[in-house]
Amino acid sequence: MKIALLALMLVASPATNDFMIGIVAYHIPFESYKIGSGDIAKISGSGAGWMAVDFAWKDIEPEKSIFDFSYYDAMVAEAGKKGIRIFARVGNGYNGIRSTVPEWSQSLSREEYNRHIERYASAVAERYGDRIDYYAIENEPNNFLLHALSGWRTALLPEKEMLSTMRAITRGVLKGDESAIIALSISLSPGYLEWIERAKGYIDFDLIALNAYKSPAVLGREIERMRAMGYRVVVLETGLSTFYRSEEEQAEFVKNAIITSYNAGAEGVFVYTYKDNEEEANAKERSFGLIRSDGTEKQAFKELATAREIIENEVMDELHESIKDRLSILLLESKSASIMINLYLYMVASLFISFQPLQRLYNQLMDHQSVSRLVNSLNLAGI
C-alpha cells in the first residue's frame, strides 16, 4: 500500500517523526549481551533512534533487598548522550536456561513473588521515570508453551497467576512513575486477541507491545486488525535468524517489516536483536543479531537507515510480494490448521517439560538447520 493512499485508511499511520525505529539491545542478562558506550554509538549511527532494554530483575536485585543499578545507570546515561530513547521491559519471568529472575525469588510463594516483583518494578520506574516513558510488562506471557518447551521457563504457570503477577508489575511501575505508558507484551500466536481481552480485567494498559516473528505480510495484516479494534500497537520484537536464512534474506525481511508496520499504523518497530550470542543454548537464537558476535555488521544493520529514509521521504514503492508472503496469507486464512497444531502441542507439552530426555531431544532437533528451517517456514506462514 502506498503512502499516498494512507489518507483513505480508517486508522492513519503515526507521523513519520514520531515513528520508533529501534533495536532490541539487551534482552537476556547474559554477560555477552551487555552493551557499552561503543555499542550505543554504533546503534545511534544505524538509523535507529530507540533501544528496547530489559531491566532484568536478576541484574538489579541479585540479593534480596540489595539493589544494583550500576549497569543500567551507565547505559541510560550513555543513550541519553547519543540521543537514543529507551523502551523499557520489566518483569520478564524466565527462570530456566535464559534465567532473568534472581535465584532467591524462585522459592517464593506466588503472593510473596508478586510483592517483591512489584517493589523491583517500582524501583526501576522511580529511578528512570524522568528519562523513560514506555514500559512493557513481562515478555510474551501468552506464549508459555513455547517458552517452556525451549527451556526458558521451567513450568506452565496458570493464566490467572501470570495475570496477577503482571498486575503487580504494572502497579509497581505506576507507583514509581504515575505518568508511565504501559504496554501489554503479547506474542502473535493463535488466540492472542482473546488473551488480550482477558488481560483487560487485570491490567490497565495503553498500547500493545507485539512480538511477531511472522512474514511482513502477516505482521501488517495483524497490526491493521488490532488498530481496527482500537488498540495502539508497537512491534517490540521482530527479526529473522541467519542460522536458517541468508544475511541477504534477513536484510530484506528487516526493511520490509519496518515499512509494512509503518503502513499498517504501528507506532514503531524494534528489530531483534543487536548482536549474535554464542551463550544461547539454541542454535537459532544465537544468530538473530544485526551484527555478528565479533562486532562486524551484517547487511540487515544497514537496512535500518534505508527504511528510515524511505519512511521520512515518504517514497513508498509497492513492496515485492513474494510467493512466501502470498502463501502466508492463505495459510493465515485457514485457521483450522493453526488451531489443530496448537491443540496437539498443548497435549504433548507436559511430556516435554516433565520428561527431561524429551526436552533434550526437542532442543537437539532445533539445533539442526533442516528442522529449524521447517519450523520457521510454518512460523512465517502464520501457523
C-alpha positions as CSV (number, residue, x, y, z in Angstrom):
1,M,0.0,0.0,0.0
2,K,1.5,3.4,-1.0
3,I,1.8,6.2,1.4
4,A,-0.3,8.3,-0.9
5,L,-3.2,6.1,-0.2
6,L,-2.9,6.1,3.6
7,A,-5.3,9.0,3.9
8,L,-8.0,6.7,2.8
9,M,-7.4,4.3,5.6
10,L,-9.8,4.3,8.6
11,V,-6.8,4.4,11.0
12,A,-4.0,6.6,10.0
13,S,-0.3,5.8,10.4
14,P,1.7,7.8,13.0
15,A,3.6,10.9,11.9
16,T,6.9,9.9,10.5
17,N,8.9,11.9,13.0
18,D,7.1,10.0,15.9
19,F,7.6,6.5,14.4
20,M,10.0,4.5,16.5
21,I,12.7,2.5,14.7
22,G,14.6,0.6,17.3
23,I,16.8,-2.3,18.2
24,V,16.4,-4.8,21.0
25,A,19.7,-4.0,22.6
26,Y,19.6,-6.0,25.8
27,H,17.1,-8.8,26.4
28,I,18.6,-11.7,28.4
29,P,21.1,-11.0,31.1
30,F,24.0,-13.0,29.6
31,E,27.3,-11.2,30.0
32,S,27.9,-11.3,26.3
33,Y,24.7,-9.4,25.6
34,K,25.8,-6.4,27.7
35,I,26.4,-3.3,25.7
36,G,28.7,-0.4,26.3
37,S,29.3,3.1,25.0
38,G,30.8,1.8,21.8
39,D,27.7,-0.3,21.1
40,I,25.4,2.6,21.8
41,A,27.4,4.8,19.4
42,K,27.1,2.1,16.7
43,I,23.3,2.0,17.3
44,S,23.0,5.7,17.2
45,G,24.6,5.7,13.7
46,S,22.4,2.9,12.4
47,G,19.3,4.9,11.7
48,A,17.7,3.6,15.0
49,G,16.5,6.2,17.4
50,W,15.4,3.7,20.1
51,M,16.6,0.7,22.1
52,A,14.4,-1.9,23.8
53,V,16.1,-2.8,27.1
54,D,15.1,-5.5,29.6
55,F,15.7,-4.2,33.1
56,A,16.4,-7.7,34.3
57,W,15.4,-8.3,37.9
58,K,18.3,-10.7,38.2
59,D,20.7,-7.9,37.4
60,I,19.1,-5.3,39.6
61,E,18.3,-7.3,42.8
62,P,20.7,-10.2,42.8
63,E,20.3,-10.5,46.6
64,K,17.0,-9.8,48.4
65,S,16.7,-6.1,49.2
66,I,20.1,-5.3,47.7
67,F,19.7,-3.2,44.6
68,D,22.4,-2.6,42.0
69,F,21.6,-0.2,39.1
70,S,25.2,0.4,38.0
71,Y,24.9,-1.3,34.6
72,Y,21.6,0.4,33.8
73,D,22.7,3.8,35.1
74,A,25.6,3.8,32.7
75,M,23.5,2.5,29.8
76,V,20.7,5.0,30.3
77,A,23.2,7.9,30.7
78,E,25.1,7.0,27.5
79,A,21.9,6.5,25.5
80,G,20.8,10.0,26.6
81,K,24.1,11.5,25.4
82,K,23.7,9.8,22.0
83,G,20.0,10.9,21.6
84,I,18.8,7.3,21.9
85,R,15.4,6.8,23.7
86,I,14.7,3.6,25.7
87,F,11.6,1.4,25.7
88,A,11.9,-0.5,29.0
89,R,10.8,-4.0,29.5
90,V,10.2,-5.1,33.1
91,G,9.3,-8.3,34.9
92,N,10.4,-10.9,32.4
93,G,9.9,-14.1,34.4
94,Y,12.2,-16.6,32.7
95,N,13.7,-19.0,35.3
96,G,15.2,-21.7,33.0
97,I,18.2,-21.7,30.7
98,R,17.7,-17.9,30.0
99,S,17.0,-17.0,33.6
100,T,16.1,-13.4,34.2
101,V,14.8,-13.6,37.8
102,P,17.1,-13.7,40.9
103,E,17.6,-17.2,42.3
104,W,16.3,-16.2,45.7
105,S,12.9,-15.4,44.1
106,Q,12.3,-18.9,42.8
107,S,11.4,-20.3,46.2
108,L,8.8,-17.7,47.0
109,S,5.1,-18.3,47.1
110,R,3.1,-16.5,44.3
111,E,1.9,-13.9,46.8
112,E,5.5,-13.2,48.0
113,Y,6.8,-13.2,44.4
114,N,4.2,-10.6,43.4
115,R,5.1,-8.4,46.3
116,H,8.8,-8.5,45.6
117,I,8.5,-8.1,41.8
118,E,6.2,-5.1,42.4
119,R,8.8,-3.5,44.6
120,Y,11.5,-4.1,41.9
121,A,9.3,-2.6,39.1
122,S,8.6,0.5,41.3
123,A,12.3,1.0,41.9
124,V,13.1,0.9,38.2
125,A,10.4,3.3,37.2
126,E,11.2,5.7,40.1
127,R,14.8,5.8,39.1
128,Y,14.4,6.3,35.4
129,G,11.0,7.9,35.2
130,D,12.4,11.3,34.1
131,R,14.1,9.6,31.1
132,I,12.0,6.6,30.2
133,D,8.3,6.8,29.2
134,Y,7.4,3.3,28.0
135,Y,7.3,0.1,30.0
136,A,6.4,-3.3,28.5
137,I,5.1,-5.7,31.2
138,E,6.6,-9.3,31.1
139,N,7.6,-11.0,27.9
140,E,5.1,-12.9,25.7
141,P,3.1,-14.1,28.7
142,N,0.5,-15.7,26.3
143,N,3.2,-17.9,24.8
144,F,4.1,-20.0,27.8
145,L,4.1,-23.3,25.9
146,L,6.9,-22.4,23.5
147,H,8.9,-20.9,26.3
148,A,8.6,-24.0,28.5
149,L,9.4,-26.3,25.6
150,S,12.5,-24.2,24.9
151,G,13.6,-24.5,28.5
152,W,13.3,-20.7,29.1
153,R,10.6,-21.3,31.7
154,T,10.5,-24.3,34.0
155,A,6.7,-24.7,34.3
156,L,3.4,-23.8,32.7
157,L,2.0,-21.2,35.0
158,P,-1.8,-20.9,35.2
159,E,-3.1,-17.9,33.3
160,K,-4.7,-16.2,36.3
161,E,-1.4,-16.5,38.2
162,M,0.5,-14.9,35.4
163,L,-2.0,-12.1,35.0
164,S,-1.9,-11.4,38.8
165,T,1.9,-11.1,38.5
166,M,1.6,-8.8,35.6
167,R,-0.9,-6.7,37.5
168,A,1.6,-6.4,40.4
169,I,4.4,-5.3,37.9
170,T,2.1,-2.7,36.4
171,R,1.1,-1.4,39.8
172,G,4.8,-1.2,40.7
173,V,5.7,0.8,37.6
174,L,2.9,3.3,38.2
175,K,3.9,3.7,41.8
176,G,7.4,4.7,40.6
177,D,6.2,6.9,37.7
178,E,2.5,7.7,37.6
179,S,2.9,9.1,34.1
180,A,4.4,5.8,32.7
181,I,3.0,4.5,29.4
182,I,2.1,0.8,30.0
183,A,2.5,-1.7,27.1
184,L,0.9,-5.2,27.2
185,S,3.5,-7.6,25.9
186,I,2.0,-10.1,23.6
187,S,3.1,-12.8,21.2
188,L,1.4,-13.1,17.8
189,S,0.2,-16.7,18.4
190,P,-3.3,-18.3,18.0
191,G,-5.8,-16.9,20.4
192,Y,-3.8,-13.7,21.1
193,L,-6.8,-11.4,20.6
194,E,-8.9,-13.3,23.1
195,W,-5.9,-13.3,25.5
196,I,-5.7,-9.5,25.3
197,E,-9.4,-9.3,26.2
198,R,-8.9,-11.4,29.2
199,A,-5.9,-9.4,30.3
200,K,-8.1,-6.2,30.3
201,G,-9.6,-7.5,33.6
202,Y,-6.2,-7.3,35.3
203,I,-4.1,-4.6,33.6
204,D,-4.9,-1.1,32.6
205,F,-2.6,-0.8,29.6
206,D,-2.1,2.0,27.0
207,L,-0.8,0.0,24.0
208,I,0.1,-3.4,22.7
209,A,3.8,-4.4,22.6
210,L,3.7,-7.0,19.9
211,N,6.4,-9.7,19.5
212,A,5.9,-11.2,16.0
213,Y,8.3,-13.4,14.1
214,K,6.0,-13.7,11.0
215,S,6.3,-12.5,7.4
216,P,5.9,-8.8,6.8
217,A,2.6,-9.6,5.1
218,V,1.2,-11.4,8.2
219,L,2.6,-8.7,10.5
220,G,0.9,-5.9,8.6
221,R,-2.4,-7.7,8.5
222,E,-2.5,-8.3,12.2
223,I,-1.4,-4.7,13.1
224,E,-4.3,-3.5,10.9
225,R,-6.7,-5.9,12.7
226,M,-5.6,-4.6,16.1
227,R,-5.8,-1.0,15.0
228,A,-9.3,-1.5,13.7
229,M,-10.2,-2.8,17.2
230,G,-8.9,0.5,18.7
231,Y,-5.6,-0.7,20.0
232,R,-2.4,1.3,19.7
233,V,0.4,-1.0,18.6
234,V,4.2,-1.1,18.7
235,V,6.2,-4.0,17.3
236,L,8.6,-4.6,20.2
237,E,10.2,-7.7,18.6
238,T,10.6,-9.0,15.0
239,G,13.5,-10.4,13.2
240,L,15.0,-13.3,11.3
241,S,17.8,-15.6,12.3
242,T,20.7,-16.1,9.9
243,F,21.0,-19.7,11.2
244,Y,18.5,-20.9,8.7
245,R,18.3,-17.8,6.3
246,S,20.9,-15.9,4.5
247,E,22.1,-12.5,5.6
248,E,20.5,-11.1,2.4
249,E,17.1,-12.6,3.3
250,Q,17.5,-11.1,6.8
251,A,18.2,-7.7,5.4
252,E,15.2,-7.8,3.1
253,F,13.0,-9.0,6.0
254,V,14.1,-6.2,8.3
255,K,13.5,-3.5,5.7
256,N,10.1,-4.8,4.7
257,A,8.9,-5.5,8.3
258,I,9.7,-1.8,9.2
259,I,8.0,-0.3,6.2
260,T,5.0,-2.7,6.3
261,S,4.5,-2.0,10.1
262,Y,4.6,1.8,9.4
263,N,2.0,1.5,6.6
264,A,-0.3,-0.6,8.8
265,G,-0.4,2.0,11.5
266,A,2.1,0.7,14.1
267,E,3.8,3.3,16.3
268,G,7.2,1.7,15.9
269,V,9.3,-1.4,15.2
270,F,12.2,-2.9,17.2
271,V,14.3,-5.4,15.5
272,Y,15.5,-8.4,17.5
273,T,18.4,-8.3,18.2
274,Y,21.5,-6.2,18.3
275,K,24.2,-8.9,18.2
276,D,24.7,-12.7,17.8
277,N,25.4,-14.6,21.0
278,E,27.1,-17.9,21.4
279,E,25.8,-18.2,25.0
280,E,22.3,-19.1,23.7
281,A,21.6,-22.8,24.0
282,N,19.5,-23.0,20.9
283,A,21.4,-22.5,17.6
284,K,18.6,-20.4,16.0
285,E,18.7,-18.0,18.9
286,R,22.4,-17.5,18.5
287,S,22.1,-15.8,15.1
288,F,19.3,-13.2,15.2
289,G,21.9,-10.4,15.5
290,L,22.2,-7.4,13.2
291,I,25.9,-7.6,14.0
292,R,28.0,-10.7,14.4
293,S,29.4,-11.7,17.8
294,D,32.8,-10.2,16.7
295,G,31.2,-6.8,16.2
296,T,31.1,-6.8,12.4
297,E,27.9,-5.6,10.8
298,K,25.5,-7.8,8.8
299,Q,23.7,-6.3,5.8
300,A,20.5,-6.0,7.8
301,F,22.1,-3.5,10.1
302,K,22.4,-1.1,7.2
303,E,18.7,-1.6,6.3
304,L,17.6,0.3,9.3
305,A,18.8,3.6,7.8
306,T,17.4,2.6,4.4
307,A,13.9,2.0,6.0
308,R,14.1,5.3,7.9
309,E,15.0,7.2,4.7
310,I,12.1,5.7,2.8
311,I,9.6,6.5,5.5
312,E,10.9,10.0,6.2
313,N,10.9,10.9,2.5
314,E,7.5,9.2,2.1
315,V,8.7,7.5,-1.1
316,M,6.9,4.2,-0.8
317,D,7.0,1.8,-3.8
318,E,4.9,-1.3,-3.8
319,L,6.8,-3.9,-1.8
320,H,7.6,-7.0,-3.8
321,E,5.1,-9.7,-2.6
322,S,7.0,-13.0,-2.7
323,I,5.4,-16.4,-3.1
324,K,6.2,-16.9,0.5
325,D,4.1,-13.9,1.6
326,R,1.2,-14.9,-0.6
327,L,1.3,-18.4,0.9
328,S,1.4,-16.9,4.4
329,I,-1.9,-15.0,3.8
330,L,-3.6,-18.1,2.5
331,L,-2.5,-20.2,5.4
332,L,-3.5,-17.5,7.9
333,E,-7.0,-17.6,6.5
334,S,-7.1,-21.3,7.2
335,K,-7.2,-21.1,11.0
336,S,-8.1,-24.8,11.4
337,A,-4.6,-25.9,10.7
338,S,-3.2,-23.5,13.2
339,I,-5.7,-24.5,15.9
340,M,-5.1,-28.2,15.4
341,I,-1.3,-27.8,15.5
342,N,-1.5,-25.8,18.7
343,L,-4.0,-28.2,20.4
344,Y,-1.7,-31.0,19.6
345,L,1.3,-29.1,21.0
346,Y,-0.5,-28.4,24.2
347,M,-1.3,-32.1,24.6
348,V,2.3,-33.1,24.4
349,A,3.7,-30.1,26.2
350,S,3.6,-31.6,29.7
351,L,5.6,-34.6,28.4
352,F,8.4,-32.4,27.0
353,I,8.5,-30.3,30.1
354,S,8.4,-33.0,32.7
355,F,10.5,-35.7,30.9
356,Q,14.0,-34.4,30.5
357,P,15.1,-36.7,27.7
358,L,12.3,-35.5,25.5
359,Q,13.1,-31.9,26.3
360,R,16.8,-32.5,25.4
361,L,15.6,-34.1,22.1
362,Y,13.5,-31.1,21.3
363,N,16.5,-28.8,21.8
364,Q,18.7,-31.0,19.8
365,L,16.2,-31.1,16.9
366,M,16.1,-27.3,16.9
367,D,19.9,-27.2,16.5
368,H,19.6,-28.8,13.0
369,Q,19.1,-26.4,10.2
370,S,16.6,-28.5,8.3
371,V,14.2,-28.8,11.3
372,S,14.7,-25.2,12.2
373,R,14.0,-24.1,8.7
374,L,10.7,-26.1,8.6
375,V,9.6,-24.6,12.0
376,N,10.5,-21.1,10.7
377,S,8.5,-21.6,7.4
378,L,5.4,-22.6,9.5
379,N,6.0,-19.6,11.7
380,L,6.4,-17.2,8.7
381,A,3.2,-18.6,7.3
382,G,1.3,-17.6,10.5
383,I,0.9,-21.1,12.0
